[in-house]
Amino acid sequence: MRADAGSAPSEPLFELPPELAIDTGVAQRVTVGFIRNQLRQAGFSHALLGLSGGIDSALVAFLAAEAVGPENLLCVLMPYRTSSPESVEHALLVVNRLGCAHDTVDISAMVDGYFGRDGQIGAGGLGAMDANPLRRGNFMARARMCSLYDRSVTWGGLVVGTSNKTESLIGYSTLFGDSACAFNPIGDLYKSQVRQVAAAVGVPEEIIRKAPSADLWPGQTDEQEAGFSYPELDRLLFWMIDKRRTDEELAAMGFATTAVDRVKRLVAVSEFKRQVPPVAKLGPRTTGVDYLYPRRRPGSSR
């Protein structure tokens, strides 16, 4: 299925596998209500998020602005010195369209201060100077989240997550980095569905069309790094996870055995990223196990 959203038939906006099609009106209503209710339950009226210039954070910004009003939303741009200028341009495009507040925090000094730069040893020591791009990328993700949570204090709001279901299932996220948040409105939307809802709510077309990238190093794209196209990966995950098809059934549907095995392993080894840290139970009531309360309980000061 090709989703055109008003574009010429020869230039589809994105590829949408038929089984991933959803009712965008329902998705929008549910996620907007979810954002509003999560903030209300915790006693907050303001929200903030890291705006990368990509489709995921752009969609969440649109949904959050609808839920709480643009005047109660802060979008924080956190580029690194090698970040694509297009990322900042697209983030500002979202900010200007929504009319919400925004800040820019350049994380270059934070990252270079640890890894070093131009032959100067940083806080990470000599061993950090030859860190590979993945290690640096994870540090950048956590530096961004440190900045975002610090800004949440002065803004007086909750940090809204921007990670989709595809990334979560295959572990394509940084623990306590881009996966850190108070709640995540799009965590049950596959990337193909994020594109569908983004088109419906009015996310700028140039953001929807561009190749997804965490912008962790020059030229990096998600699909190139993962070795899958998102429509292909989403279809496999949908039938594997949502529909619980067996390996034999997936093979009969045309999925390559090597792809099935690889994705199953990615899902399995990243399980720890999707769960809160386990607690060794020693007492009669243990937080997170049998001492459970809503986020906002009677007697809360908020």
PyMOL commands that set and color helices and strands:
alter all, ss='L'
color gray80, all
select helices_A, chain A and resi 18-20+24-42+55-68+70-72+85-98+108-115+126-128+133-155+165-170+191-201+205-209+222-226+230-242+247-252+257-269+271-274
alter helices_A, ss='H'
color red, helices_A
select strands_A, chain A and resi 2-3+14-15+46-50+73-77+101-104+157-159
alter strands_A, ss='S'
color yellow, strands_A
deselect
rebuild
show_as cartoon
